[in-house]
Amino acid sequence: MKKRIFAALSVLLCLAMLAGCTGGGTPSSSASSGPAPTAPTKAITIVHTNDVHGYDSATDALSGQPSETVIGLDAVAGLRDALAEEGPVFLLDAGDATQGIFFVTQNKGEAAIDIMNAAGYDAMTLGNHEFDYGWFQLINLIGQAQFPILSQLDDEETQQTENLHHYTVLERDGVRLGVFGITTPETQFKSDGGFGRDFGTVQDLIDYADSMVHLLREEVVVDYVVCLAHLGVEDMGYGTSYDIRDNVEGIDLIIDGHSHTVLEDIVNVEGRTQITSTGASGARVGVARLDATGEALVVETKNLDKAAMAEYTPVADVTAVIDGWAAQVATEGNVVVAQIPFDITVARENERTGETVMGNIVTDAMREVSGADIAMQNGGGIRDQQLAAGDVTKAQLIAILPFGNVLQMAEVEGSVILELLEQGVSMYPEANGGFAHVSGMAYTFNPDAEVGSRIVSVTVGGQPLDPDAVYTLCTNDFTAAGGDLYTMLVEPFSSQLPLENPDYAAIDQALVHYLRTHQAELSPDLEGRIQPVPGQ
């Protein structure tokens, strides 16, 4: 990747020397080499969001009730307008804006982009979940955006859109802000649209960020440099914002996303670039003030919650766009599709660390529809939702299974099943989107053992797993293609078997079918399908 990045940067440098400067807040991927660097004449303010995941409205689109926590992008725009009376302000996002709740999954992210356009965003970086609708829908969303989309991606396919860049230069009130973006390399195995794309190693990301600073500081010549880093601060081996901070000089501020971390939980180090982040789900908006007009750069960061935002008036034009999408979403989302006999709480942390009621129900539905011996679903594909006994709506189920996955079935050897299970528990006790929920099978594992040797026992249909036997396995198309590092499934799923009931191949439809036809089998209790056995 490094070779491709620097080849692309050479082209950008040439363009930067040839093109004219931009003004009036208009973004650009190139600018003139400009005068020699001087201290900026003004401080700037950056209003920023990250990991909004479709929580764009302060009113729940389905219930019509005001949210207790969500701020709303109309209020974010109001904050930006209020601060603009005091000096130059820029509105940025650090990724994962277009995928999440039914409000945006119903329209494959188009509502999010439309509302961000109305709110006047200046730039965003691609989060891994921007890729969830597939590459071609991502290209469509990028094309619809009226602001630049940033990432380190350097792929021939990116030429399908003119709005995907490595960096942009924003000029407002005579101050030039250079912004570049980084997308987590986890995207290559966590999102369908990221498969086969090279996001780089940790060292590649560091080299890339360093080259961006050099380009923006010395060739383009900007007053301030900001990195929109959809990397997170949890070290999974694929790069964090700490890696950029600790190895790259010349960045004035890193706005982080991906790990849903709030500013108070970030470990900032004196003398190094500050990192800020607003958590997730539209519950906070960040405000950063950068002032390099004196002898040294001064950075002030804070997050505002819904209570703190009460003094700012939402922008009516943005509210109108939100309301238009809400009406469309509510019509479809409030359709009742099934019933449940008891309350179910679906929580991200639980689905990624152990057996859950919803994990059991989903995999039972998968096995029922496919007719497979075993069904497996990755915990990261089961999302937060609170279900009350009684009616269940389409929006609620899509919120639980938002990725539009379809079921696939293949013959898989027992030895591969063991390898699959080892991968599923490899990060335990850390939350892992690849944690394996199962049906037709039960397994125990020793969390104290070395990674790769943690599985203690496995049974299929009540009998010990035979490593040499062949079983039929149903999973979703994401994991079948190697997502969440289930690369051992790629070869066996290159030749697939027909599902027993292909009418319900979409995983959400499989769940609806199962809830409608298996009420008696539903249980609020765990069944011991997955059990940690420390010290075994």
C-alpha positions in Angstrom: 0.0 0.0 0.0 2.8 2.4 0.9 4.1 2.5 -2.7 0.6 3.2 -4.1 0.0 6.0 -1.5 3.2 7.8 -2.2 2.7 7.5 -6.0 -0.7 9.1 -5.5 0.7 11.8 -3.3 3.3 12.7 -6.0 0.4 13.3 -8.4 -1.4 15.4 -5.7 1.7 17.5 -5.1 1.9 18.3 -8.8 -1.8 19.3 -8.8 -1.2 21.4 -5.7 1.4 23.4 -7.5 -0.8 23.9 -10.6 -4.2 24.7 -9.1 -5.5 27.9 -7.6 -6.5 28.5 -4.0 -10.0 28.0 -2.9 -12.0 30.4 -0.8 -15.3 31.1 0.9 -15.3 27.8 2.7 -15.3 25.8 -0.5 -13.4 22.5 -0.1 -10.6 21.5 -2.4 -8.3 18.5 -2.8 -5.6 20.7 -4.3 -4.4 24.3 -3.7 -1.5 26.5 -4.8 1.8 26.1 -3.1 1.1 29.6 -1.6 3.3 31.9 0.4 5.9 30.8 2.9 4.2 29.5 6.1 3.3 32.2 8.6 1.3 32.2 11.8 -2.4 32.3 11.3 -4.2 35.5 11.9 -7.2 34.0 13.6 -8.2 31.1 15.9 -10.7 28.6 14.5 -13.5 26.5 16.0 -14.4 23.0 14.9 -17.8 21.5 15.6 -17.5 17.8 15.2 -19.4 14.5 15.3 -18.6 10.8 15.0 -20.3 7.5 15.0 -23.8 9.1 14.7 -25.1 5.8 13.1 -28.3 7.5 11.9 -29.3 9.2 15.1 -29.8 12.4 13.1 -33.1 13.4 14.7 -33.9 14.5 18.2 -37.4 13.0 17.7 -37.8 9.2 17.3 -39.0 8.8 13.7 -41.1 5.7 14.6 -42.7 6.7 17.9 -42.8 10.4 17.3 -41.5 11.0 20.8 -38.6 13.3 21.7 -35.4 11.5 22.5 -33.9 11.9 26.0 -30.3 11.8 24.6 -30.1 12.5 20.9 -29.2 16.1 20.0 -30.2 16.1 16.3 -28.2 17.5 13.4 -30.5 20.5 13.1 -29.3 21.5 16.6 -25.7 20.8 15.6 -26.1 23.2 12.7 -27.6 25.7 15.1 -24.5 25.4 17.3 -22.3 25.9 14.3 -24.2 29.1 13.3 -24.1 30.5 16.7 -20.3 30.0 17.1 -19.7 31.4 13.6 -20.7 34.8 15.0 -17.4 34.7 17.0 -15.0 33.6 14.2 -14.4 31.0 11.5 -16.1 27.6 12.3 -15.9 24.3 10.5 -18.2 21.3 10.8 -16.6 17.9 10.5 -17.5 14.2 11.0 -15.2 11.3 11.8 -17.2 8.5 10.2 -20.0 5.9 10.6 -22.7 8.4 9.8 -24.7 6.4 7.2 -25.4 3.0 8.8 -27.1 2.1 12.1 -30.7 2.5 13.1 -33.7 1.9 10.7 -33.8 5.7 10.0 -30.8 5.3 7.7 -30.7 1.5 6.9 -34.2 1.8 5.4 -32.8 4.0 2.6 -29.2 2.7 2.6 -27.7 5.8 4.1 -29.2 8.3 1.8 -31.1 10.1 4.6 -27.9 10.6 6.5 -26.1 12.2 3.5 -29.1 14.4 2.7 -29.4 15.7 6.2 -25.6 16.3 6.4 -25.8 18.3 3.2 -28.6 20.4 4.7 -26.6 20.9 7.9 -23.7 22.2 6.0 -20.9 19.7 6.8 -17.5 20.7 5.5 -16.0 17.2 5.3 -16.1 13.7 6.8 -13.9 10.6 6.7 -15.2 7.2 5.8 -15.9 4.9 8.7 -16.0 1.1 8.3 -19.8 1.1 8.4 -20.0 3.4 5.4 -19.0 0.2 3.4 -21.8 -1.9 4.8 -24.2 -1.4 1.9 -21.6 -2.5 -0.6 -19.1 -0.7 -2.7 -21.5 0.6 -5.4 -23.9 2.1 -2.9 -21.0 3.7 -1.1 -19.9 5.3 -4.5 -23.5 6.5 -4.8 -23.5 8.1 -1.3 -20.2 9.8 -1.9 -21.6 11.2 -5.1 -24.6 12.6 -3.3 -22.6 14.4 -0.7 -22.1 18.1 -1.2 -18.9 18.0 0.9 -15.6 16.0 0.4 -15.3 12.5 1.7 -11.8 11.6 2.9 -9.9 8.3 3.3 -6.4 6.9 2.6 -8.0 4.6 0.0 -6.0 4.5 -3.2 -7.8 2.1 -5.5 -8.7 2.4 -9.2 -12.3 1.9 -8.3 -12.3 5.2 -6.4 -12.0 6.9 -9.8 -15.8 6.3 -10.1 -16.4 9.4 -8.0 -14.8 12.8 -7.9 -15.7 13.4 -4.3 -13.4 10.9 -2.6 -10.1 12.5 -1.6 -7.1 12.0 0.6 -7.4 15.6 2.0 -9.3 18.8 1.5 -8.4 22.5 2.2 -11.2 24.6 3.7 -10.8 28.4 3.7 -12.9 30.7 5.8 -12.4 34.3 6.9 -8.9 34.1 5.5 -7.9 31.0 7.5 -6.9 27.8 5.7 -7.7 24.5 7.3 -6.2 21.3 5.9 -8.1 18.1 6.8 -7.1 14.5 5.9 -8.9 11.3 6.8 -8.0 7.7 7.8 -10.3 4.7 7.7 -9.6 1.7 10.0 -8.0 -1.3 8.2 -10.5 -3.4 10.1 -12.9 -2.4 7.3 -11.3 -5.0 5.1 -12.8 -7.8 7.1 -15.7 -6.0 9.0 -17.7 -4.6 6.1 -18.8 -6.2 2.8 -17.8 -3.2 0.7 -14.3 -3.3 2.2 -13.4 -6.8 1.2 -10.4 -6.9 -1.1 -9.4 -3.3 -0.5 -6.0 -2.4 0.9 -6.3 0.0 3.9 -2.7 -0.5 5.0 -0.7 -1.7 8.0 -0.2 0.3 11.1 3.1 1.6 9.8 1.5 2.4 6.4 -1.1 4.6 8.3 1.7 6.4 10.2 3.7 7.0 7.0 0.5 8.2 5.3 -0.4 10.6 8.0 3.2 11.9 8.1 3.1 12.5 4.3 -0.2 14.3 4.6 1.2 16.7 7.2 4.2 17.3 4.9 2.0 18.0 1.9 -0.4 20.3 3.8 2.2 22.2 5.8 5.0 22.6 3.2 3.4 22.3 -0.2 -0.2 23.4 0.1 0.6 25.7 3.1 -2.3 25.7 5.5 -2.7 27.4 8.9 -4.1 24.4 10.7 -4.0 20.6 10.1 -6.7 18.2 11.4 -6.8 14.5 11.1 -10.3 12.8 10.9 -9.2 9.3 12.2 -11.8 6.6 12.1 -9.4 4.3 14.0 -10.6 4.3 17.7 -8.3 4.0 20.7 -8.8 0.3 21.4 -5.8 -1.6 20.1 -6.8 -4.6 18.0 -3.6 -4.6 16.0 -4.8 -2.5 13.1 -3.9 1.0 14.2 -5.4 3.5 16.7 -5.4 7.2 16.9 -2.8 6.8 19.6 -0.4 5.4 16.9 -0.9 8.5 14.8 -0.5 10.8 17.8 2.7 9.2 19.1 4.4 8.9 15.7 3.4 11.9 13.6 4.2 15.5 14.3 2.5 18.6 12.9 -1.2 17.6 13.4 -3.0 20.2 15.4 -6.0 18.0 16.4 -7.1 14.4 15.9 -10.9 13.8 15.8 -11.4 10.2 16.5 -14.2 7.7 15.7 -14.8 3.9 15.6 -14.4 2.9 19.3 -17.3 5.1 20.5 -15.1 6.7 23.1 -16.0 9.9 24.8 -13.4 12.6 25.4 -13.2 12.0 29.1 -12.0 8.4 28.4 -9.2 9.3 26.0 -5.7 9.3 27.4 -4.2 12.6 26.1 -0.5 13.2 26.7 0.9 16.7 27.3 3.1 17.9 24.5 1.5 15.7 21.9 -1.5 16.2 19.5 -4.7 16.1 21.4 -7.4 13.5 20.5 -11.1 14.2 20.9 -14.2 12.1 20.3 -17.9 12.3 21.1 -18.9 8.7 21.9 -21.7 7.6 19.6 -25.4 7.7 18.6 -25.7 11.5 18.4 -25.7 12.0 22.2 -22.8 14.5 22.2 -21.3 17.1 19.8 -17.7 18.2 20.1 -16.4 21.7 20.0 -12.7 22.3 19.6 -10.9 25.7 19.5 -7.5 25.9 17.9 -5.4 29.0 18.4 -2.0 29.2 16.9 -1.9 33.0 16.7 0.5 33.3 19.7 3.9 31.7 20.4 2.4 28.2 20.8 -0.7 26.3 19.7 -3.5 26.3 22.2 -6.2 23.6 21.9 -9.4 23.5 23.9 -11.8 20.6 23.5 -15.2 19.8 25.1 -18.3 17.7 24.4 -21.8 19.1 24.8 -24.7 16.8 25.7 -28.4 17.4 25.0 -28.8 19.5 28.2 -25.9 21.7 27.2 -27.3 22.1 23.7 -30.7 23.4 24.9 -29.6 27.0 24.4 -28.9 26.6 20.7 -31.8 26.9 18.2 -32.1 24.1 15.6 -31.9 25.3 12.0 -35.4 25.1 10.6 -34.4 24.1 7.1 -32.4 21.1 8.5 -35.4 20.1 10.7 -37.6 20.1 7.5 -35.3 17.7 5.8 -35.2 15.5 8.9 -39.0 15.5 9.1 -39.3 14.5 5.5 -37.2 11.4 5.9 -38.9 10.6 9.2 -42.3 10.5 7.6 -41.0 8.1 4.9 -39.2 5.9 7.4 -42.2 5.7 9.8 -44.6 4.5 7.2 -42.6 1.3 6.6 -40.9 0.9 10.0 -44.0 0.7 12.1 -45.4 -2.3 10.3 -45.9 -5.1 12.8 -44.2 -8.3 11.5 -44.2 -10.7 14.5 -44.8 -11.1 18.3 -42.7 -12.3 21.2 -43.9 -13.7 24.5 -41.3 -12.0 26.7 -39.1 -9.0 26.9 -35.7 -9.2 25.2 -32.8 -6.9 25.8 -30.2 -7.0 23.0 -26.9 -5.3 24.1 -23.7 -4.9 22.0 -21.4 -5.9 24.8 -23.3 -9.1 25.6 -23.6 -10.2 21.9 -19.9 -10.0 21.5 -18.8 -11.9 24.6 -21.2 -14.8 25.3 -24.4 -16.7 24.7 -27.5 -14.5 24.5 -31.2 -15.0 24.1 -31.2 -13.2 20.8 -28.1 -15.0 19.6 -29.9 -18.3 20.2 -33.1 -17.2 18.5 -31.3 -15.8 15.4 -29.2 -18.9 14.9 -32.2 -21.2 15.5 -34.0 -19.2 12.7 -31.0 -19.6 10.4 -30.9 -23.4 11.0 -34.6 -23.7 10.6 -34.7 -21.9 7.2 -31.5 -23.6 5.9 -32.0 -27.1 7.2 -28.3 -27.2 8.2 -26.7 -29.3 10.9 -25.2 -26.1 12.4 -25.8 -22.4 12.2 -23.4 -19.7 13.2 -23.9 -15.9 13.5 -21.2 -13.3 14.4 -22.1 -11.3 17.4 -21.2 -8.0 15.7 -24.1 -8.6 13.3 -26.6 -8.4 16.2 -27.2 -4.9 17.3 -28.7 -3.1 20.3 -32.5 -3.1 20.8 -35.0 -3.3 23.6 -38.0 -5.5 22.7 -41.1 -5.6 24.9 -43.4 -8.6 25.0 -46.0 -8.3 22.3 -45.8 -6.8 18.8 -42.5 -6.4 17.1 -42.1 -4.0 14.2 -40.0 -4.2 11.1 -37.9 -1.3 12.3 -37.1 -3.1 15.5 -35.9 -6.3 13.8 -33.9 -4.4 11.1 -32.3 -2.5 14.0 -31.2 -5.9 15.4 -30.0 -7.2 12.0 -29.2 -4.0 10.1 -26.7 -5.3 7.5 -29.0 -6.8 4.9 -27.1 -10.2 5.1 -28.4 -13.3 3.4 -28.0 -16.9 4.5 -25.6 -19.3 2.8 -25.0 -23.0 3.4 -22.1 -25.3 2.6 -20.4 -28.6 3.6 -17.6 -28.0 6.1 -15.3 -30.4 7.8 -15.2 -30.7 11.6 -11.6 -29.5 11.7 -12.7 -26.2 10.0 -15.6 -25.9 12.6 -12.9 -26.1 15.3 -10.8 -23.5 13.6 -13.9 -21.3 13.3 -14.7 -21.6 17.0 -11.1 -20.8 17.9 -11.4 -17.6 15.9 -14.6 -16.7 17.6 -13.1 -16.8 21.2 -9.7 -15.5 20.2 -10.3 -12.0 21.8 -12.2 -13.1 24.8 -12.8 -11.5 27.3 -12.6 -8.4 25.0 -15.8 -7.7 23.1 -15.4 -9.1 19.6 -17.7 -8.7 16.7 -16.6 -12.1 15.5 -17.9 -13.9 18.6 -19.7 -17.0 17.3 -23.3 -17.7 18.3 -24.5 -21.1 17.4 -27.4 -23.4 16.9 -27.3 -27.2 16.6 -24.0 -27.1 18.5 -22.6 -26.4 21.9 -19.0 -25.6 22.9 -16.9 -24.8 25.9 -13.6 -22.8 25.9 -10.8 -22.0 28.3 -10.2 -18.2 28.3 -6.9 -18.8 30.1 -5.4 -20.9 27.4 -3.3 -19.6 24.5 -5.2 -18.1 21.5 -5.7 -20.9 19.0 -6.0 -23.6 21.7 -8.9 -22.4 23.7 -11.7 -24.7 22.6 -12.2 -27.5 25.2 -15.2 -29.4 23.9 -17.7 -29.3 21.0 -20.9 -31.2 20.5 -23.1 -31.3 17.4 -26.6 -32.6 17.9 -25.5 -33.9 21.3 -22.6 -35.9 19.9 -18.9 -35.0 20.1 -17.6 -33.1 17.0 -15.7 -35.3 14.7 -12.8 -33.3 13.1 -12.9 -35.7 10.0 -16.6 -35.6 9.5 -18.4 -33.3 7.1 -21.3 -31.1 8.5 -23.6 -28.7 6.8 -23.1 -25.2 8.1 -25.3 -22.1 7.6 -23.9 -18.7 8.2 -24.4 -15.2 6.7 -22.8 -14.1 3.5 -20.4 -11.7 5.4 -18.7 -14.4 7.5 -18.9 -16.9 4.6 -16.8 -14.5 2.6 -14.2 -14.3 5.4 -15.6 -11.3 7.4 -14.5 -10.9 11.0 -11.4 -13.0 10.0 -13.4 -16.2 9.3 -11.1 -16.8 6.4 -11.3 -20.6 6.9 -14.8 -20.4 5.5 -13.9 -18.9 2.2 -12.9 -22.2 0.5 -15.7 -24.4 1.6 -18.3 -21.7 0.8 -17.0 -21.4 -2.7 -19.3 -24.3 -3.4 -22.7 -23.8 -1.7 -25.8 -25.9 -1.0 -29.4 -24.7 -1.6 -31.3 -23.6 1.4 -34.3 -25.8 2.5 -36.5 -22.7 2.4 -35.0 -20.1 0.1 -37.9 -17.7 0.4 -36.5 -16.6 3.7 -32.8 -16.3 2.7 -32.6 -12.7 4.0 -31.5 -13.0 7.6 -34.2 -10.6 8.9 -36.9 -12.5 7.0 -35.6 -15.8 8.4 -36.0 -14.2 11.9 -39.5 -13.0 11.1 -40.5 -16.4 9.8 -39.1 -18.2 12.9 -40.9 -15.8 15.3 -44.2 -16.3 13.5 -44.0 -20.1 13.4 -42.0 -21.2 16.5 -43.6 -19.2 19.4 -43.6 -22.4 21.6 -39.9 -22.9 21.2 -38.9 -19.4 22.2 -37.2 -19.2 25.6 -36.0 -16.3 27.7 -33.4 -18.5 29.3 -29.8 -19.4 28.2 -29.3 -23.0 27.3 -25.6 -23.5 27.9 -24.6 -23.5 24.2 -21.5 -21.5 24.9 -19.7 -21.8 28.2 -16.3 -20.5 29.4 -14.5 -23.0 31.6 -11.4 -21.2 33.1 -8.5 -23.4 34.0 -9.6 -26.4 31.9 
